[in-house]
Amino acid sequence: KIGQGSVDLRGLYDTQKHLANDTSFGVGFAPFSELETVVLQTELLINGALKKDLKEVGQDIKVMGVRHEDSMRLTIAAAMVDKFVPDKDHYRSVVEELRERLLDNAVKYTDRAVKVDINTGDNYDAGIFYLTVTGLSWENGDDGSVGRGNRVSGLITPYRPMSMEAAAGKNPVTHVGKLYNLLSFEIADRIVKEHAGKVKEVWVRIVSQIGKPIDEPQAATAQIIPEKGTHLSSIVKDAEVLIDEELENIYKLTDRIVQGKVRCF
C-alpha cells in the first residue's frame, strides 16, 4: 500500500502555482576537475558499455579517486555476479580485464599516470572474493543511503560545496532539493561554456523557502573565479541575466526530467 503525504505538503503540490515543498538549497559547480572527470567516466563505462562484454560485473560500483601530484589512483569496488564466475581463475581474469579496460579509458581524459586497484578487500589465498548473487551489496544489508552516492553530478566531491539533498525518487515538480541541485549545475555549466577561456571555476547556490514560488528563491548566487587576465566585471552582468533566465524557465526542467533527458544521479 502506498500512503499519502501530509496534508500541507499535498496542498503545495496540488496548486498550479508551483510552490516550494521545502526550505532547502541546491549547489552546483563547473567545470569538473581532471580527477573528477576520470572518476565519473570510469563509473559510466563500467555501468554502461562494459556490461555487454563483462556480464560478471554487477551494478554496485564504487570508484574512489585520489591524486598525488602528477599521478592518480582509482580504487574500485565492483560486485561480481556469482553465477557468471565458475572459479577463482575466472574471477581473477575478469578483474584483470576490467583493469586494462579502465586504464585504456582513463588516458582519454588525463595525461597523468593512472593506477587502478580493484576489489582490494579480496584475499585469493584465503578464498575471499567480492561475489554477490545480484551484483548488489544490498543483498547483505550494506546499502548505504540514497543521498550518499546518488548526487545529481554523479560524483561525491568532499572538496567542493555540496547539498546533502538526495534527488533520486523525489517529485520533479515542487521538490526544490531535486530541482535546485539540477538547476545549479546547469547554470554553472552554462556560465563556463558561454565564457569559454574566461572562467576558471564557478559555484552556484540557490535557496528556497517553503510555500514560495519555485522561480522566486530567497537567494540565487554565483561565485565566479575568472581566469588570469579576465576582469570579473565582464562576466557578472551576463551571469545575472543567465540565472534569471534559468529560474524563469525552471518549469521546463520538470518536463526534461520526466522525459529522461536529465541525469538525476
ChimeraX commands (.cxc) that place a marker at each C-alpha (Angstrom):
marker #1 position 0.00,0.00,0.00 radius 0.5
marker #1 position 1.27,3.46,-0.91 radius 0.5
marker #1 position 0.24,6.10,1.61 radius 0.5
marker #1 position -0.36,9.79,1.05 radius 0.5
marker #1 position 1.93,12.58,2.15 radius 0.5
marker #1 position 0.99,15.18,4.73 radius 0.5
marker #1 position -1.97,17.44,4.01 radius 0.5
marker #1 position 0.10,20.63,3.99 radius 0.5
marker #1 position 2.69,19.30,1.53 radius 0.5
marker #1 position -0.01,17.83,-0.71 radius 0.5
marker #1 position -1.59,21.26,-0.75 radius 0.5
marker #1 position 1.63,22.83,-2.00 radius 0.5
marker #1 position 1.93,20.22,-4.74 radius 0.5
marker #1 position -1.70,20.30,-5.85 radius 0.5
marker #1 position -1.72,24.02,-6.55 radius 0.5
marker #1 position -0.90,25.28,-10.04 radius 0.5
marker #1 position 1.42,27.91,-8.59 radius 0.5
marker #1 position 4.39,25.52,-8.21 radius 0.5
marker #1 position 5.19,26.34,-4.60 radius 0.5
marker #1 position 8.37,25.01,-2.98 radius 0.5
marker #1 position 7.64,21.97,-0.81 radius 0.5
marker #1 position 10.63,22.58,1.47 radius 0.5
marker #1 position 13.11,25.16,2.70 radius 0.5
marker #1 position 16.28,23.82,1.18 radius 0.5
marker #1 position 19.17,24.63,-1.12 radius 0.5
marker #1 position 20.92,23.42,-4.24 radius 0.5
marker #1 position 24.60,23.68,-5.09 radius 0.5
marker #1 position 26.37,23.22,-8.40 radius 0.5
marker #1 position 29.82,23.84,-9.81 radius 0.5
marker #1 position 31.77,23.77,-13.05 radius 0.5
marker #1 position 33.97,22.68,-14.62 radius 0.5
marker #1 position 34.81,19.22,-13.29 radius 0.5
marker #1 position 38.46,18.73,-12.40 radius 0.5
marker #1 position 40.56,16.23,-14.32 radius 0.5
marker #1 position 40.29,13.70,-11.49 radius 0.5
marker #1 position 36.53,14.18,-11.17 radius 0.5
marker #1 position 36.16,13.61,-14.90 radius 0.5
marker #1 position 38.23,10.40,-14.79 radius 0.5
marker #1 position 36.23,9.06,-11.83 radius 0.5
marker #1 position 32.87,9.82,-13.45 radius 0.5
marker #1 position 33.84,8.41,-16.84 radius 0.5
marker #1 position 35.14,5.26,-15.14 radius 0.5
marker #1 position 31.81,4.60,-13.44 radius 0.5
marker #1 position 29.86,5.40,-16.60 radius 0.5
marker #1 position 31.96,2.93,-18.57 radius 0.5
marker #1 position 31.58,0.10,-16.03 radius 0.5
marker #1 position 27.82,0.54,-15.76 radius 0.5
marker #1 position 27.49,1.28,-19.46 radius 0.5
marker #1 position 29.32,-0.15,-22.46 radius 0.5
marker #1 position 31.34,-2.72,-20.48 radius 0.5
marker #1 position 28.20,-4.55,-19.36 radius 0.5
marker #1 position 27.96,-6.18,-22.80 radius 0.5
marker #1 position 31.45,-7.66,-22.55 radius 0.5
marker #1 position 31.79,-8.25,-18.81 radius 0.5
marker #1 position 28.47,-9.62,-17.61 radius 0.5
marker #1 position 30.28,-10.82,-14.48 radius 0.5
marker #1 position 30.49,-7.25,-13.19 radius 0.5
marker #1 position 27.37,-6.17,-11.29 radius 0.5
marker #1 position 25.79,-2.74,-10.96 radius 0.5
marker #1 position 27.10,-1.98,-7.48 radius 0.5
marker #1 position 30.17,0.09,-8.32 radius 0.5
marker #1 position 32.21,2.48,-6.21 radius 0.5
marker #1 position 35.11,4.47,-7.64 radius 0.5
marker #1 position 37.39,6.45,-5.34 radius 0.5
marker #1 position 39.93,8.72,-7.00 radius 0.5
marker #1 position 42.98,10.19,-5.28 radius 0.5
marker #1 position 45.54,12.42,-6.99 radius 0.5
marker #1 position 49.12,12.65,-5.76 radius 0.5
marker #1 position 50.79,15.45,-7.73 radius 0.5
marker #1 position 51.03,14.04,-11.28 radius 0.5
marker #1 position 49.59,10.60,-10.63 radius 0.5
marker #1 position 46.11,9.27,-9.95 radius 0.5
marker #1 position 44.96,6.14,-8.17 radius 0.5
marker #1 position 41.50,4.71,-8.71 radius 0.5
marker #1 position 40.27,2.26,-6.08 radius 0.5
marker #1 position 37.27,0.38,-7.40 radius 0.5
marker #1 position 34.80,-1.85,-5.62 radius 0.5
marker #1 position 32.99,-3.94,-8.23 radius 0.5
marker #1 position 30.47,-6.54,-7.06 radius 0.5
marker #1 position 30.72,-9.70,-9.17 radius 0.5
marker #1 position 27.69,-11.83,-10.08 radius 0.5
marker #1 position 28.48,-15.34,-8.85 radius 0.5
marker #1 position 26.56,-17.32,-11.49 radius 0.5
marker #1 position 28.91,-15.97,-14.16 radius 0.5
marker #1 position 32.09,-16.76,-12.19 radius 0.5
marker #1 position 32.76,-20.52,-12.15 radius 0.5
marker #1 position 36.12,-20.46,-10.34 radius 0.5
marker #1 position 38.95,-18.41,-8.87 radius 0.5
marker #1 position 40.91,-18.20,-12.11 radius 0.5
marker #1 position 37.91,-16.81,-13.97 radius 0.5
marker #1 position 37.36,-14.22,-11.25 radius 0.5
marker #1 position 40.99,-13.16,-11.49 radius 0.5
marker #1 position 40.81,-12.88,-15.29 radius 0.5
marker #1 position 37.71,-10.67,-15.10 radius 0.5
marker #1 position 39.43,-8.35,-12.62 radius 0.5
marker #1 position 42.48,-8.08,-14.87 radius 0.5
marker #1 position 40.43,-7.42,-18.00 radius 0.5
marker #1 position 38.40,-4.80,-16.17 radius 0.5
marker #1 position 41.60,-3.11,-15.00 radius 0.5
marker #1 position 43.03,-2.95,-18.53 radius 0.5
marker #1 position 39.81,-1.59,-20.00 radius 0.5
marker #1 position 39.60,1.11,-17.35 radius 0.5
marker #1 position 43.22,2.15,-17.84 radius 0.5
marker #1 position 42.64,2.44,-21.59 radius 0.5
marker #1 position 39.62,4.63,-20.88 radius 0.5
marker #1 position 41.33,6.85,-18.29 radius 0.5
marker #1 position 44.09,8.02,-20.64 radius 0.5
marker #1 position 41.42,9.65,-22.82 radius 0.5
marker #1 position 40.85,12.20,-20.06 radius 0.5
marker #1 position 44.27,12.73,-18.49 radius 0.5
marker #1 position 47.97,12.74,-19.29 radius 0.5
marker #1 position 48.81,11.85,-15.70 radius 0.5
marker #1 position 49.91,8.37,-14.69 radius 0.5
marker #1 position 46.91,6.31,-13.57 radius 0.5
marker #1 position 46.87,3.22,-11.36 radius 0.5
marker #1 position 43.73,1.11,-11.00 radius 0.5
marker #1 position 43.16,-1.16,-7.98 radius 0.5
marker #1 position 40.07,-3.39,-7.99 radius 0.5
marker #1 position 38.43,-5.15,-5.03 radius 0.5
marker #1 position 41.38,-4.67,-2.71 radius 0.5
marker #1 position 39.50,-6.45,0.08 radius 0.5
marker #1 position 39.91,-9.75,-1.78 radius 0.5
marker #1 position 42.27,-12.43,-0.50 radius 0.5
marker #1 position 42.65,-15.12,-3.13 radius 0.5
marker #1 position 44.68,-17.45,-0.90 radius 0.5
marker #1 position 42.02,-17.31,1.82 radius 0.5
marker #1 position 39.17,-17.72,-0.67 radius 0.5
marker #1 position 37.77,-14.23,-0.10 radius 0.5
marker #1 position 36.19,-12.66,-3.19 radius 0.5
marker #1 position 33.66,-9.88,-3.79 radius 0.5
marker #1 position 30.94,-12.22,-5.02 radius 0.5
marker #1 position 27.21,-11.50,-4.87 radius 0.5
marker #1 position 24.06,-13.13,-6.19 radius 0.5
marker #1 position 22.51,-9.95,-7.57 radius 0.5
marker #1 position 25.55,-7.80,-8.32 radius 0.5
marker #1 position 24.47,-5.50,-5.49 radius 0.5
marker #1 position 25.86,-5.32,-1.95 radius 0.5
marker #1 position 22.41,-4.52,-0.56 radius 0.5
marker #1 position 21.56,-8.23,-0.54 radius 0.5
marker #1 position 23.59,-8.30,2.69 radius 0.5
marker #1 position 22.11,-5.09,4.05 radius 0.5
marker #1 position 25.10,-2.94,3.07 radius 0.5
marker #1 position 23.00,-0.46,1.12 radius 0.5
marker #1 position 24.12,2.91,2.50 radius 0.5
marker #1 position 21.78,5.85,2.00 radius 0.5
marker #1 position 20.10,7.18,-1.13 radius 0.5
marker #1 position 21.76,10.56,-0.66 radius 0.5
marker #1 position 25.31,9.33,-0.20 radius 0.5
marker #1 position 26.28,8.28,-3.70 radius 0.5
marker #1 position 23.37,9.44,-5.79 radius 0.5
marker #1 position 24.38,13.06,-6.33 radius 0.5
marker #1 position 22.96,14.81,-9.37 radius 0.5
marker #1 position 26.51,15.24,-10.68 radius 0.5
marker #1 position 27.19,11.51,-10.40 radius 0.5
marker #1 position 30.05,12.32,-8.03 radius 0.5
marker #1 position 30.74,12.60,-4.31 radius 0.5
marker #1 position 33.01,15.65,-4.03 radius 0.5
marker #1 position 34.30,16.30,-0.48 radius 0.5
marker #1 position 36.47,19.22,-1.60 radius 0.5
marker #1 position 33.54,21.02,-3.20 radius 0.5
marker #1 position 30.50,22.76,-1.71 radius 0.5
marker #1 position 27.63,20.25,-1.73 radius 0.5
marker #1 position 24.00,19.94,-0.76 radius 0.5
marker #1 position 23.00,16.92,1.31 radius 0.5
marker #1 position 19.71,16.64,-0.57 radius 0.5
marker #1 position 19.03,13.42,-2.47 radius 0.5
marker #1 position 17.37,13.96,-5.85 radius 0.5
marker #1 position 16.58,10.31,-6.58 radius 0.5
marker #1 position 12.91,9.45,-6.16 radius 0.5
marker #1 position 11.75,12.99,-5.39 radius 0.5
marker #1 position 8.94,14.70,-7.28 radius 0.5
marker #1 position 10.20,16.82,-10.19 radius 0.5
marker #1 position 7.51,19.50,-9.86 radius 0.5
marker #1 position 7.94,21.18,-6.48 radius 0.5
marker #1 position 10.77,19.34,-4.71 radius 0.5
marker #1 position 13.39,22.07,-4.58 radius 0.5
marker #1 position 16.03,19.67,-3.23 radius 0.5
marker #1 position 15.84,17.99,-6.63 radius 0.5
marker #1 position 15.18,20.96,-8.89 radius 0.5
marker #1 position 17.65,23.43,-7.40 radius 0.5
marker #1 position 20.55,20.97,-7.37 radius 0.5
marker #1 position 19.98,20.11,-11.02 radius 0.5
marker #1 position 19.48,23.75,-11.95 radius 0.5
marker #1 position 22.61,24.87,-10.08 radius 0.5
marker #1 position 24.80,22.53,-12.12 radius 0.5
marker #1 position 23.14,23.59,-15.37 radius 0.5
marker #1 position 23.67,27.27,-14.56 radius 0.5
marker #1 position 27.31,26.71,-13.59 radius 0.5
marker #1 position 27.94,24.73,-16.77 radius 0.5
marker #1 position 26.36,27.43,-18.95 radius 0.5
marker #1 position 28.42,30.19,-17.34 radius 0.5
marker #1 position 31.64,28.30,-18.06 radius 0.5
marker #1 position 30.69,27.36,-21.63 radius 0.5
marker #1 position 29.35,30.77,-22.58 radius 0.5
marker #1 position 32.53,32.42,-21.28 radius 0.5
marker #1 position 34.99,29.86,-22.58 radius 0.5
marker #1 position 38.54,30.63,-21.54 radius 0.5
marker #1 position 37.41,33.35,-19.14 radius 0.5
marker #1 position 36.07,31.39,-16.15 radius 0.5
marker #1 position 38.34,29.17,-14.07 radius 0.5
marker #1 position 35.66,27.96,-11.65 radius 0.5
marker #1 position 32.11,28.82,-10.66 radius 0.5
marker #1 position 29.92,27.73,-7.76 radius 0.5
marker #1 position 26.16,28.29,-7.85 radius 0.5
marker #1 position 23.87,28.21,-4.79 radius 0.5
marker #1 position 20.07,28.53,-4.78 radius 0.5
marker #1 position 17.99,28.68,-1.58 radius 0.5
marker #1 position 14.23,28.14,-1.37 radius 0.5
marker #1 position 11.55,28.96,1.18 radius 0.5
marker #1 position 8.69,26.54,1.68 radius 0.5
marker #1 position 5.40,27.76,0.26 radius 0.5
marker #1 position 7.00,30.30,-2.08 radius 0.5
marker #1 position 7.11,30.02,-5.90 radius 0.5
marker #1 position 9.99,27.85,-7.07 radius 0.5
marker #1 position 11.05,30.51,-9.57 radius 0.5
marker #1 position 11.46,33.05,-6.75 radius 0.5
marker #1 position 14.16,31.65,-4.42 radius 0.5
marker #1 position 15.37,33.50,-1.34 radius 0.5
marker #1 position 18.81,33.67,-2.91 radius 0.5
marker #1 position 20.45,32.63,-6.16 radius 0.5
marker #1 position 24.17,33.36,-6.30 radius 0.5
marker #1 position 27.14,32.57,-8.49 radius 0.5
marker #1 position 30.66,32.70,-7.06 radius 0.5
marker #1 position 32.96,33.11,-10.05 radius 0.5
marker #1 position 36.74,32.81,-10.23 radius 0.5
marker #1 position 37.89,34.37,-13.51 radius 0.5
marker #1 position 40.91,33.21,-15.45 radius 0.5
marker #1 position 44.03,35.31,-15.19 radius 0.5
marker #1 position 43.67,38.43,-17.31 radius 0.5
marker #1 position 39.86,38.42,-17.21 radius 0.5
marker #1 position 38.01,41.06,-15.20 radius 0.5
marker #1 position 35.10,39.73,-13.17 radius 0.5
marker #1 position 33.05,42.77,-14.16 radius 0.5
marker #1 position 32.98,41.50,-17.76 radius 0.5
marker #1 position 31.14,38.34,-16.65 radius 0.5
marker #1 position 28.84,39.45,-13.82 radius 0.5
marker #1 position 26.04,41.03,-15.87 radius 0.5
marker #1 position 25.79,38.06,-18.23 radius 0.5
marker #1 position 25.75,35.68,-15.25 radius 0.5
marker #1 position 22.91,37.60,-13.60 radius 0.5
marker #1 position 20.84,37.53,-16.79 radius 0.5
marker #1 position 21.57,33.82,-17.24 radius 0.5
marker #1 position 20.45,32.98,-13.69 radius 0.5
marker #1 position 17.22,34.95,-14.11 radius 0.5
marker #1 position 16.56,33.20,-17.41 radius 0.5
marker #1 position 17.12,29.73,-15.95 radius 0.5
marker #1 position 14.84,30.43,-12.99 radius 0.5
marker #1 position 12.14,31.78,-15.28 radius 0.5
marker #1 position 12.29,28.52,-17.26 radius 0.5
marker #1 position 12.60,26.16,-14.28 radius 0.5
marker #1 position 9.23,24.61,-15.19 radius 0.5
marker #1 position 10.79,23.27,-18.40 radius 0.5
marker #1 position 13.30,21.39,-16.24 radius 0.5
marker #1 position 10.40,19.32,-14.89 radius 0.5
marker #1 position 9.47,18.28,-18.43 radius 0.5
marker #1 position 13.05,17.26,-19.24 radius 0.5
marker #1 position 13.30,15.20,-16.05 radius 0.5
marker #1 position 10.07,13.35,-16.85 radius 0.5
marker #1 position 11.29,12.72,-20.41 radius 0.5
marker #1 position 14.52,11.21,-19.09 radius 0.5
marker #1 position 16.67,13.93,-20.64 radius 0.5
marker #1 position 18.27,14.96,-17.34 radius 0.5
marker #1 position 20.58,12.79,-15.24 radius 0.5
marker #1 position 19.44,12.83,-11.60 radius 0.5
marker #1 position 22.17,10.56,-10.15 radius 0.5
marker link #1:1,2 radius 0.2
marker link #1:2,3 radius 0.2
marker link #1:3,4 radius 0.2
marker link #1:4,5 radius 0.2
marker link #1:5,6 radius 0.2
marker link #1:6,7 radius 0.2
marker link #1:7,8 radius 0.2
marker link #1:8,9 radius 0.2
marker link #1:9,10 radius 0.2
marker link #1:10,11 radius 0.2
marker link #1:11,12 radius 0.2
marker link #1:12,13 radius 0.2
marker link #1:13,14 radius 0.2
marker link #1:14,15 radius 0.2
marker link #1:15,16 radius 0.2
marker link #1:16,17 radius 0.2
marker link #1:17,18 radius 0.2
marker link #1:18,19 radius 0.2
marker link #1:19,20 radius 0.2
marker link #1:20,21 radius 0.2
marker link #1:21,22 radius 0.2
marker link #1:22,23 radius 0.2
marker link #1:23,24 radius 0.2
marker link #1:24,25 radius 0.2
marker link #1:25,26 radius 0.2
marker link #1:26,27 radius 0.2
marker link #1:27,28 radius 0.2
marker link #1:28,29 radius 0.2
marker link #1:29,30 radius 0.2
marker link #1:30,31 radius 0.2
marker link #1:31,32 radius 0.2
marker link #1:32,33 radius 0.2
marker link #1:33,34 radius 0.2
marker link #1:34,35 radius 0.2
marker link #1:35,36 radius 0.2
marker link #1:36,37 radius 0.2
marker link #1:37,38 radius 0.2
marker link #1:38,39 radius 0.2
marker link #1:39,40 radius 0.2
marker link #1:40,41 radius 0.2
marker link #1:41,42 radius 0.2
marker link #1:42,43 radius 0.2
marker link #1:43,44 radius 0.2
marker link #1:44,45 radius 0.2
marker link #1:45,46 radius 0.2
marker link #1:46,47 radius 0.2
marker link #1:47,48 radius 0.2
marker link #1:48,49 radius 0.2
marker link #1:49,50 radius 0.2
marker link #1:50,51 radius 0.2
marker link #1:51,52 radius 0.2
marker link #1:52,53 radius 0.2
marker link #1:53,54 radius 0.2
marker link #1:54,55 radius 0.2
marker link #1:55,56 radius 0.2
marker link #1:56,57 radius 0.2
marker link #1:57,58 radius 0.2
marker link #1:58,59 radius 0.2
marker link #1:59,60 radius 0.2
marker link #1:60,61 radius 0.2
marker link #1:61,62 radius 0.2
marker link #1:62,63 radius 0.2
marker link #1:63,64 radius 0.2
marker link #1:64,65 radius 0.2
marker link #1:65,66 radius 0.2
marker link #1:66,67 radius 0.2
marker link #1:67,68 radius 0.2
marker link #1:68,69 radius 0.2
marker link #1:69,70 radius 0.2
marker link #1:70,71 radius 0.2
marker link #1:71,72 radius 0.2
marker link #1:72,73 radius 0.2
marker link #1:73,74 radius 0.2
marker link #1:74,75 radius 0.2
marker link #1:75,76 radius 0.2
marker link #1:76,77 radius 0.2
marker link #1:77,78 radius 0.2
marker link #1:78,79 radius 0.2
marker link #1:79,80 radius 0.2
marker link #1:80,81 radius 0.2
marker link #1:81,82 radius 0.2
marker link #1:82,83 radius 0.2
marker link #1:83,84 radius 0.2
marker link #1:84,85 radius 0.2
marker link #1:85,86 radius 0.2
marker link #1:86,87 radius 0.2
marker link #1:87,88 radius 0.2
marker link #1:88,89 radius 0.2
marker link #1:89,90 radius 0.2
marker link #1:90,91 radius 0.2
marker link #1:91,92 radius 0.2
marker link #1:92,93 radius 0.2
marker link #1:93,94 radius 0.2
marker link #1:94,95 radius 0.2
marker link #1:95,96 radius 0.2
marker link #1:96,97 radius 0.2
marker link #1:97,98 radius 0.2
marker link #1:98,99 radius 0.2
marker link #1:99,100 radius 0.2
marker link #1:100,101 radius 0.2
marker link #1:101,102 radius 0.2
marker link #1:102,103 radius 0.2
marker link #1:103,104 radius 0.2
marker link #1:104,105 radius 0.2
marker link #1:105,106 radius 0.2
marker link #1:106,107 radius 0.2
marker link #1:107,108 radius 0.2
marker link #1:108,109 radius 0.2
marker link #1:109,110 radius 0.2
marker link #1:110,111 radius 0.2
marker link #1:111,112 radius 0.2
marker link #1:112,113 radius 0.2
marker link #1:113,114 radius 0.2
marker link #1:114,115 radius 0.2
marker link #1:115,116 radius 0.2
marker link #1:116,117 radius 0.2
marker link #1:117,118 radius 0.2
marker link #1:118,119 radius 0.2
marker link #1:119,120 radius 0.2
marker link #1:120,121 radius 0.2
marker link #1:121,122 radius 0.2
marker link #1:122,123 radius 0.2
marker link #1:123,124 radius 0.2
marker link #1:124,125 radius 0.2
marker link #1:125,126 radius 0.2
marker link #1:126,127 radius 0.2
marker link #1:127,128 radius 0.2
marker link #1:128,129 radius 0.2
marker link #1:129,130 radius 0.2
marker link #1:130,131 radius 0.2
marker link #1:131,132 radius 0.2
marker link #1:132,133 radius 0.2
marker link #1:133,134 radius 0.2
marker link #1:134,135 radius 0.2
marker link #1:135,136 radius 0.2
marker link #1:136,137 radius 0.2
marker link #1:137,138 radius 0.2
marker link #1:138,139 radius 0.2
marker link #1:139,140 radius 0.2
marker link #1:140,141 radius 0.2
marker link #1:141,142 radius 0.2
marker link #1:142,143 radius 0.2
marker link #1:143,144 radius 0.2
marker link #1:144,145 radius 0.2
marker link #1:145,146 radius 0.2
marker link #1:146,147 radius 0.2
marker link #1:147,148 radius 0.2
marker link #1:148,149 radius 0.2
marker link #1:149,150 radius 0.2
marker link #1:150,151 radius 0.2
marker link #1:151,152 radius 0.2
marker link #1:152,153 radius 0.2
marker link #1:153,154 radius 0.2
marker link #1:154,155 radius 0.2
marker link #1:155,156 radius 0.2
marker link #1:156,157 radius 0.2
marker link #1:157,158 radius 0.2
marker link #1:158,159 radius 0.2
marker link #1:159,160 radius 0.2
marker link #1:160,161 radius 0.2
marker link #1:161,162 radius 0.2
marker link #1:162,163 radius 0.2
marker link #1:163,164 radius 0.2
marker link #1:164,165 radius 0.2
marker link #1:165,166 radius 0.2
marker link #1:166,167 radius 0.2
marker link #1:167,168 radius 0.2
marker link #1:168,169 radius 0.2
marker link #1:169,170 radius 0.2
marker link #1:170,171 radius 0.2
marker link #1:171,172 radius 0.2
marker link #1:172,173 radius 0.2
marker link #1:173,174 radius 0.2
marker link #1:174,175 radius 0.2
marker link #1:175,176 radius 0.2
marker link #1:176,177 radius 0.2
marker link #1:177,178 radius 0.2
marker link #1:178,179 radius 0.2
marker link #1:179,180 radius 0.2
marker link #1:180,181 radius 0.2
marker link #1:181,182 radius 0.2
marker link #1:182,183 radius 0.2
marker link #1:183,184 radius 0.2
marker link #1:184,185 radius 0.2
marker link #1:185,186 radius 0.2
marker link #1:186,187 radius 0.2
marker link #1:187,188 radius 0.2
marker link #1:188,189 radius 0.2
marker link #1:189,190 radius 0.2
marker link #1:190,191 radius 0.2
marker link #1:191,192 radius 0.2
marker link #1:192,193 radius 0.2
marker link #1:193,194 radius 0.2
marker link #1:194,195 radius 0.2
marker link #1:195,196 radius 0.2
marker link #1:196,197 radius 0.2
marker link #1:197,198 radius 0.2
marker link #1:198,199 radius 0.2
marker link #1:199,200 radius 0.2
marker link #1:200,201 radius 0.2
marker link #1:201,202 radius 0.2
marker link #1:202,203 radius 0.2
marker link #1:203,204 radius 0.2
marker link #1:204,205 radius 0.2
marker link #1:205,206 radius 0.2
marker link #1:206,207 radius 0.2
marker link #1:207,208 radius 0.2
marker link #1:208,209 radius 0.2
marker link #1:209,210 radius 0.2
marker link #1:210,211 radius 0.2
marker link #1:211,212 radius 0.2
marker link #1:212,213 radius 0.2
marker link #1:213,214 radius 0.2
marker link #1:214,215 radius 0.2
marker link #1:215,216 radius 0.2
marker link #1:216,217 radius 0.2
marker link #1:217,218 radius 0.2
marker link #1:218,219 radius 0.2
marker link #1:219,220 radius 0.2
marker link #1:220,221 radius 0.2
marker link #1:221,222 radius 0.2
marker link #1:222,223 radius 0.2
marker link #1:223,224 radius 0.2
marker link #1:224,225 radius 0.2
marker link #1:225,226 radius 0.2
marker link #1:226,227 radius 0.2
marker link #1:227,228 radius 0.2
marker link #1:228,229 radius 0.2
marker link #1:229,230 radius 0.2
marker link #1:230,231 radius 0.2
marker link #1:231,232 radius 0.2
marker link #1:232,233 radius 0.2
marker link #1:233,234 radius 0.2
marker link #1:234,235 radius 0.2
marker link #1:235,236 radius 0.2
marker link #1:236,237 radius 0.2
marker link #1:237,238 radius 0.2
marker link #1:238,239 radius 0.2
marker link #1:239,240 radius 0.2
marker link #1:240,241 radius 0.2
marker link #1:241,242 radius 0.2
marker link #1:242,243 radius 0.2
marker link #1:243,244 radius 0.2
marker link #1:244,245 radius 0.2
marker link #1:245,246 radius 0.2
marker link #1:246,247 radius 0.2
marker link #1:247,248 radius 0.2
marker link #1:248,249 radius 0.2
marker link #1:249,250 radius 0.2
marker link #1:250,251 radius 0.2
marker link #1:251,252 radius 0.2
marker link #1:252,253 radius 0.2
marker link #1:253,254 radius 0.2
marker link #1:254,255 radius 0.2
marker link #1:255,256 radius 0.2
marker link #1:256,257 radius 0.2
marker link #1:257,258 radius 0.2
marker link #1:258,259 radius 0.2
marker link #1:259,260 radius 0.2
marker link #1:260,261 radius 0.2
marker link #1:261,262 radius 0.2
marker link #1:262,263 radius 0.2
marker link #1:263,264 radius 0.2
marker link #1:264,265 radius 0.2
view
